[in-house]
Amino acid sequence: VTSFSRAISVSPTPKSIVVTLSPPALLNRSGVITHYTLAYKSPDTLVDMLETFSITSSVSQDEEQNITLSNLQEFQNYTIVISACTVIGCSTSTGTIMRQTLQAAPTGTV
């Protein structure tokens, strides 16, 4: 895959971030997309968390994919980088996407 220039949207909650991505245009692919790789990290962590998401048989490689990053810290900034992969290799990344998880609603009574 040579380019990953399709739409990507990111929707945060207090404990998760949902990444919705449209696959690269057919002419930018070097074959059938087999999986996506997604690296994410908060400024407080020393290492990137790397996730590999396979395309399931129930979802076409031409359909949007939803990836949920869960068990995150609330009100924290995260950097996210995504690549689409074929049997030949992976695309250049999307560039860095920065999102902050939401602040949780207060609990208890005042």
PAZAPA-4460 file (N, C-alpha, C; in steps of 0.05 Angstrom, whole numbers, plus 32768, in hexadecimal, padded with zeros to 4 digits):
% residues 110
    n_x    n_y    n_z   ca_x   ca_y   ca_z    c_x    c_y    c_z   seq   type   mol
   8011   7FE9   8000   8000   8000   8000   8012   8019   8000     1      V     A
   800D   802B   7FEE   801F   8042   7FEC   8015   805A   7FFB     2      T     A
   7FFB   805D   7FFF   7FF1   8075   800C   7FD8   806E   801C     3      S     A
   7FD4   807C   8031   7FBD   8078   8042   7FB0   8093   8045     4      F     A
   7FA3   809C   8030   7F99   80B8   802F   7F7B   80BA   8031     5      S     A
   7F6E   80A6   803B   7F51   80A8   803D   7F48   80B3   8058     6      R     A
   7F2E   80B7   805B   7F24   80C4   8073   7F28   80B3   808C     7      A     A
   7F30   80C0   80A1   7F33   80B4   80BC   7F25   80C6   80D0     8      I     A
   7F13   80BA   80E0   7F07   80CA   80F5   7F0D   80BD   8110     9      S     A
   7F0F   80CD   8124   7F16   80C4   813F   7F02   80CF   8153    10      V     A
   7EF5   80BD   8162   7EE0   80C4   8175   7EE8   80BB   8191    11      S     A
   7EEF   80CE   81A2   7EF7   80C7   81BD   7EE0   80C5   81D1    12      P     A
   7EE4   80B4   81E5   7ED3   80B3   81FD   7EE6   80B6   8215    13      T     A
   7EDC   80B5   822E   7EF0   80B7   8244   7F04   80A0   8245    14      P     A
   7EFD   8088   823D   7F0F   8071   8240   7F16   8063   8226    15      K     A
   7F0D   806F   820F   7F14   8062   81F5   7F14   8076   81DF    16      S     A
   7F20   806E   81C9   7F20   807D   81B0   7F18   806A   819A    17      I     A
   7F03   8072   818B   7EFB   8062   8174   7F06   806F   815B    18      V     A
   7F15   8060   814B   7F21   8069   8133   7F12   805D   811C    19      V     A
   7F06   806D   810A   7EF8   8064   80F3   7F08   806C   80DA    20      T     A
   7F0F   8059   80CA   7F1F   805F   80B2   7F13   8053   8099    21      L     A
   7F16   8062   8084   7F0E   8057   8069   7F28   804D   805C    22      S     A
   7F27   8037   804E   7F3F   802C   8042   7F4A   803E   802D    23      P     A
   7F64   803A   8026   7F70   804A   8010   7F61   8045   7FF6    24      P     A
   7F62   8058   7FE4   7F56   8055   7FCA   7F64   803D   7FBB    25      A     A
   7F55   802F   7FAB   7F5F   8017   7F9D   7F79   801D   7F8E    26      L     A
   7F7C   8034   7F82   7F95   8039   7F73   7FAD   803E   7F85    27      L     A
   7FA8   8042   7F9E   7FBE   8046   7FB1   7FC6   802C   7FC0    28      N     A
   7FBA   8016   7FB9   7FC0   7FFD   7FC6   7FD3   7FEC   7FB5    29      R     A
   7FE4   7FDD   7FC3   7FF6   7FCA   7FB6   7FEC   7FAE   7FB8    30      S     A
   7FD2   7FAB   7FBC   7FC5   7F91   7FBE   7FAE   7F92   7FD1    31      G     A
   7FA5   7F7B   7FDA   7F8F   7F78   7FED   7F98   7F80   8009    32      V     A
   7F89   7F92   8015   7F90   7F99   8031   7F8B   7F81   8043    33      I     A
   7F9F   7F79   8052   7F9C   7F62   8064   7F98   7F6A   8081    34      T     A
   7FA3   7F81   8088   7F9F   7F8B   80A3   7FA8   7FA8   80A6    35      H     A
   7FA1   7FB3   80BC   7FAA   7FCE   80C3   7FBC   7FCD   80DC    36      Y     A
   7FD0   7FDE   80DD   7FDF   7FE0   80F6   7FD9   7FFC   8101    37      T     A
   7FD7   7FFD   811B   7FD1   8016   8129   7FE3   8018   8141    38      L     A
   7FF3   802D   8143   8003   8032   815A   7FF8   804A   8169    39      A     A
   7FF6   8048   8184   7FED   805E   8193   7FFC   8061   81AD    40      Y     A
   7FFC   8079   81B8   800C   807E   81CF   8003   8098   81DC    41      K     A
   8005   8098   81F7   8000   80B1   8205   801C   80BD   820D    42      S     A
   801D   80D7   8212   8037   80E3   8219   8043   80D7   8233    43      P     A
   8033   80CB   8244   803C   80C0   825D   8049   80A4   825A    44      D     A
   8046   8097   8243   8051   807D   823F   806B   807E   822F    45      T     A
   807C   806B   8235   8096   806B   8227   8096   805B   820E    46      L     A
   8083   8049   820A   8083   8039   81F2   8068   803B   81E4    47      V     A
   8069   8037   81C9   8050   8037   81B9   8041   801D   81BE    48      D     A
   8027   801F   81BE   8016   8007   81BE   8010   8001   81A1    49      M     A
   8016   7FE9   8197   8012   7FE2   817B   7FFC   7FCD   817A    50      L     A
   7FE8   7FD3   8169   7FD2   7FC1   8165   7FD1   7FBA   8147    51      E     A
   7FCB   7FA1   8141   7FC6   7F98   8126   7FAA   7F8F   8124    52      T     A
   7F9B   7F9A   8110   7F7F   7F94   810D   7F7B   7F87   80F2    53      F     A
   7F73   7F6E   80F2   7F6D   7F5F   80DA   7F52   7F68   80CF    54      S     A
   7F4F   7F66   80B5   7F35   7F6B   80A9   7F26   7F51   80AA    55      I     A
   7F0F   7F52   80B7   7EFF   7F39   80BA   7EF0   7F33   80A1    56      T     A
   7EE8   7F1A   809E   7EDA   7F12   8086   7EBF   7F1F   8084    57      S     A
   7EB4   7F29   809A   7E9A   7F35   8099   7E9B   7F52   8090    58      S     A
   7EB3   7F5D   808E   7EB7   7F79   8085   7EC8   7F79   806C    59      V     A
   7EBE   7F86   8057   7ECE   7F88   803E   7EE5   7F9A   8042    60      S     A
   7EFB   7F95   8034   7F12   7FA7   8036   7F0D   7FC3   802B    61      Q     A
   7EF6   7FC6   801E   7EEE   7FE1   8014   7EDB   7FF0   8026    62      D     A
   7ED4   7FE3   803D   7EC2   7FF0   8050   7ED1   7FFE   8066    63      E     A
   7EC4   8011   8073   7ED0   801E   808A   7ED7   8009   80A0    64      E     A
   7EEC   800E   80AE   7EF4   7FFD   80C5   7EF3   800D   80DE    65      Q     A
   7EE8   8002   80F3   7EE7   800F   810E   7EFB   8000   8120    66      N     A
   7F0C   800F   812C   7F20   8004   813F   7F1C   8013   8159    67      I     A
   7F18   8004   816F   7F14   8010   8189   7F2D   800C   819A    68      T     A
   7F38   8022   81A3   7F4E   8021   81B7   7F41   8024   81D2    69      L     A
   7F43   8010   81E3   7F35   8011   81FC   7F48   8010   8214    70      S     A
   7F3D   8013   822C   7F4C   8013   8245   7F60   802A   8245    71      N     A
   7F58   8041   823A   7F69   8058   823A   7F65   8069   8253    72      L     A
   7F77   807B   8258   7F74   808E   826E   7F62   80A5   8266    73      Q     A
   7F51   80AE   8277   7F3F   80C5   8270   7F4F   80DF   826F    74      E     A
   7F46   80F1   825E   7F51   810C   825B   7F6F   810B   8256    75      F     A
   7F77   80F9   8244   7F93   80F5   823E   7F97   80F7   8220    76      Q     A
   7FAD   8103   8217   7FB3   8106   81FB   7FC0   80EC   81F1    77      N     A
   7FB8   80E4   81D9   7FC3   80CC   81CC   7FCC   80D3   81B0    78      Y     A
   7FE2   80C8   81A7   7FEA   80CA   818B   7FE4   80AF   817E    79      T     A
   7FDA   80B0   8165   7FD1   8098   8157   7FDE   8099   813B    80      I     A
   7FE9   8082   8132   7FF3   8080   8117   7FE8   8066   810B    81      V     A
   7FDE   8067   80F2   7FD1   8050   80E5   7FDE   804A   80CA    82      I     A
   7FE1   8031   80C4   7FEA   8028   80A9   7FD8   8011   80A0    83      S     A
   7FD4   8010   8085   7FC6   7FF9   8079   7FDB   7FE7   806D    84      A     A
   7FD6   7FCC   8070   7FEB   7FB9   8067   7FDF   7FA5   8053    85      C     A
   7FF0   7F9D   8041   7FEB   7F87   802E   8000   7F72   8032    86      T     A
   8000   7F5D   8022   8015   7F49   8024   8030   7F54   801B    87      V     A
   8030   7F6A   800C   8049   7F76   8003   8055   7F88   8019    88      I     A
   8045   7F94   802A   804F   7FA5   803F   803A   7FB9   8048    89      G     A
   8042   7FCC   8058   8030   7FE0   8063   8034   7FFB   8057    90      C     A
   801E   800B   8058   801F   8026   804D   802F   8038   805E    91      S     A
   8036   804F   8053   8040   8064   8064   8029   806B   8077    92      T     A
   8030   8075   808E   801B   807A   80A2   800A   8092   809B    93      S     A
   7FF5   8095   80AB   7FE2   80AB   80A7   7FEE   80C5   80B0    94      T     A
   8005   80C4   80BD   800E   80DC   80CB   8004   80D9   80E8    95      G     A
   800C   80EA   80F9   8004   80E8   8115   7FE9   80F5   8119    96      T     A
   7FD6   80E6   8125   7FBC   80F1   812D   7FBD   80F4   814B    97      I     A
   7FB6   810B   8155   7FB6   8110   8172   7F99   8114   817B    98      M     A
   7F91   8105   8190   7F77   8108   819B   7F79   8105   81BA    99      R     A
   7F66   8112   81C7   7F65   8111   81E4   7F4C   8102   81EC   100      Q     A
   7F4E   80EF   81FE   7F36   80E2   8209   7F26   80F7   8218   101      T     A
   7F0D   80F3   821B   7EFB   8106   8229   7EFF   8104   8247   102      L     A
   7EF7   8118   8255   7EF6   8118   8272   7EDD   810B   827B   103      Q     A
   7EDE   80F9   828E   7EC6   80EB   8298   7EB5   80FF   82A7   104      A     A
   7E9B   80F9   82A8   7E88   8109   82B7   7E8E   8105   82D4   105      A     A
   7E89   811A   82E4   7E8E   8117   8301   7E7C   8102   830D   106      P     A
   7E86   80F5   8322   7E76   80E0   8330   7E6F   80EA   834C   107      T     A
   7E5B   80DE   8358   7E54   80E5   8373   7E41   80FD   8374   108      G     A
   7E3A   8106   838C   7E28   811D   8390   7E38   8134   839A   109      T     A
   7E2D   814C   8395   7E3A   8164   839E   7E2D   816F   83B7   110      V     A
***
